[in-house]
Amino acid sequence: MRSRLQLRVWGLGALLVLAGGVGPAVAVQPSDMLLPDTTRGYVSMPDMAALQVHWNATQLGQLMQDPAMEPFVADLGRQLRQKATRLHQTLGLTLDDLRNVAGGEASLALVEPAAGQAAVVALVDVTGHLDRVQELLDKVDRHLQERQAQAQTQEINGAALKVYTLPKEADDRQPREAVFFLHEDMFCGSDNRAVAAAILGRFAQSTGDQLATQPAYRAIMTRCQAEAGPLAADLRWFLDPFGFVDAVRAARPPAPKKKGKDLAKIFAAQGFSAIQGIGGYVHLCADDQYELLHRTMIYAPAVPGSKDTNDKYVLAARMLNFPNGGTLAPAHWVPREVAFYASLNWEVQRAFDASETLVDALIGQDGAFQDILDGIREDQVGPQIDLRSQLVGHLGQRATIITDYILPITPQSERWMLAIETTDPTELIRTVNRTMESDPNAKRREFEGHVVWEISDEEIDLPELTIEAPVFDPLLVGADEARSSSKENGSLPSSAVCVAFNQLLVASHFDFLVKVLVEASEHEMLASSLDYQMVMQRFDQMGAGQICARLFSRTDENYRPTYELIRTGRMPESESLLGKLLNALLGEGDEDVLRPQRIDGSKLPDFEMVRRYLGPAGITVGSEEDGWVATGFMLSKQAP
């Protein structure tokens, strides 16, 4: 069953986004001065009218207005209205209601007023539409009275707080409330009386507990404003990652306890709670150069006491060490036709050592990490290698991910390759060969003078807890239409390992690694492609400083697998990182049960029409004293 929080967020989010395109913004109380510092998730559109104008000017906005998209857009609107139905039943609001009253800023927030509690808040500047707001409040009153809601009015600082208590339903922890007020041109709707009352109280005086004063929020917004300069944001957002998880859980109806580890608690306890906030600015149709321009900060100041060990963080979070340095441009072996490229500086050996306590916590046994290393070293039928000294000890400080896909699109089409530089390729080759020779599923092959180990992916029994290697969206550009997913045709794809170009190469598909080896010899390089160079030129114009990571995406190819799977109703089957993430977030907790697809994409047009609107994109990330700052953009499909 879909949680009530999902329904409320779907509904309020749709209400806010679709309520744009009216009236100019005027000076009223900013929403971040009214919301509490216990806000865990927040999105603000400072000027709804400007947002609508800027969106319509982008190619993405033009895509949504293309006649070929009309059937899907109309059907999507119907789906959103259906998802907002329960919002209407609870608060008595519809999409048209807020569209009719919206003026300037509109914001949506998820608040955690106390441990184990959650509240959703919508704040809308209704300047110039006060008569319409009163009509809306009268309509809401009639609707909720018909549902036997008990109404009462509470006066706070001369303003009326209208509270409706609805009859308790089977899965309610307590009776639901619908709370509204209109004060100083600000309309508020919430499902928590105390939160709404506190917001109303902040109009009279600053209480010092506003979102605007929350250290992580303030640091993020200040940093992003410094980057943006005079360019006004079309959207601002903020997330307290671990607090958000707690609030989401609190908002869900009671449910039977599920098996497995609480990953959020484990990662927080392992020092990742040092990440206090993530947020930033989004600009649409910015400076007549960018379709989309975004600036994001991950706020993670050093943990007190951690500096004694020359680390900013503690326990497993010590792996979050990404030093600035170099251009991180694609090496000569990165093929021209990839959909996604990412490269970062990462102290791999330090990360390996830092992972010990995390692995122990995930397995649930102290010393488990060391037991694994001992087993690999001492197993008589295994490789008998010292993983730390003979493998990790020969790795450098740069990692690269490239992705592509194969046609026709299936849930198994996406593929990826991870490359980690090596400081001693000769010794690393010995280690890899020794390891693979002890694996009965590994077969030695040779291509372009390199030894490649092809590993058959056979069905094996896995323990309940598995730790997977990091995977990025695996996608591709320019694939031959004659190729097809091997798994879809009845055979499982083979993964592959190779040491080449002073890199340890690990690929999800054997044929992808072979493609890299072959094209490297033919000098077909990503670095020489025009769209990559165009994106890098824009970064040069922006004056990007020292960076620790660089990403490049051909969005038309990057989005294609996901688009096709949504269009054919097969997204829940996807084996990509995105697919697995969506299944974890939207599933019902039973891995053996395929979740239903949330969006019906059957009316989407052929992708060849859509790709005309999707241009290249890039992101750079820099490490700073208090975290990391990312700057990214998407360009128009047409060359400048």
Helices and strands as residue ranges (DSSP letters): H 4-18, G 31-33, E 39-45, H 48-57, H 59-65, G 67-69, H 70-83, H 85-91, H 95-101, E 106-111, E 119-125, H 130-146, E 150-156, E 159-165, E 177-183, E 186-190, H 193-201, G 211-213, H 215-228, E 235-239, H 241-251, H 263-269, G 272-274, E 277-286, E 290-299, G 306-309, G 315-319, E 340-345, H 348-363, H 368-378, I 387-391, G 392-394, E 395-405, E 414-422, H 425-437, E 442-447, E 450-455, E 495-500, E 503-507, H 510-521, G 526-528, H 530-542, E 549-554, H 555-558, H 560-567, G 571-573, H 577-586, H 607-610, G 611-613, E 616-624, E 627-634
